[in-house]
Amino acid sequence: MRRYGLIGYPLEHSFSKDYFTAKFKREKIDAVYENFSIKSVDEMPSLVKKYPDLKGLNVTLPYKTEVMKYLDLIDEKALRVGAVNVINISIKAGKRILEGYNTDVDGFVLSLKPLIGRGITRALVLGTGGASRAVQAGLDDLGIKYSLVSRDKEKTGLTYRDLSDEMISSCQLLVNATPLGMFPNTESAPDIPYSSLKKDCILFDLVYNPDRSRFLKLGQERGCRIKNGREMLHIQAEKAWEIWER
């Protein structure tokens, strides 16, 4: 039996275990998927050593960037993003090799594409972490220019306090790449002037639990088109499986 899993912290409400467990049962795949909640990314090498049947890992918050220092090889796309969400574990010349990939970019692009047309040329991306880096790479691939927003002016030059009513009213695409609003903290949301949103703006939230985050609800109240991150997760999970099955 092959073993796969997810590393991150905390993992009480993760998507991956349920998804892959159902997939393995449905497709009669002799494999098991486990959550490995580790309080530090430095625990990963010992985790890999502990399970000789471990063939692959998904990586989630807060380790998508930190985990890269423990990998033997990193795919070009993951290097460009600066974040890894999939690790393939293979044996070459008697040694276990850990290869890092990023499937979040494909997940984001393929999920967003049905919503956008040629008129979408600019976006605001909220957050600067590993998930945000995948969003940025995806927007680059789509030819959409963007500005980053964070709490730290030194990181982005643009903070939430800098977001004027005019900036929000002219926004074409607004992406929440922060964990704000994720279960169980469902009442939280990025601090932006939602009352200035126009109905032609698209709100995309990487949060998938709950289905409609407070960020999306506030956008929907203004007539905006909205989408959560669940389809993105499905796509990136299947892309991860393709990597593990090569």
Sequence and secondary structure as in RCSB ss.txt:
>XXXX:A:sequence
MRRYGLIGYPLEHSFSKDYFTAKFKREKIDAVYENFSIKSVDEMPSLVKKYPDLKGLNVTLPYKTEVMKYLDLID
EKALRVGAVNVINISIKAGKRILEGYNTDVDGFVLSLKPLIGRGITRALVLGTGGASRAVQAGLDDLGIKYSLVS
RDKEKTGLTYRDLSDEMISSCQLLVNATPLGMFPNTESAPDIPYSSLKKDCILFDLVYNPDRSRFLKLGQERGCR
IKNGREMLHIQAEKAWEIWER
>XXXX:A:secstr
 EEEEEEES  TT SHHHHHHHHHHHTT  EEEEEEE SSGGGHHHHHHH TTEEEEEE TT TTGGGGG SEE 
HHHHHHT   EEEEEEETTEEEEEEE  HHHHHHHHHGGG  TT  EEEEE  SHHHHHHHHHHHHHT EEEEEB
S HHHHS BGGG  HHHHHT SEEEE S TT TT TT      GGG  TT EEEES  SSSS HHHHHHHHTT E
EE SHHHHHHHHHHHHHHHT 
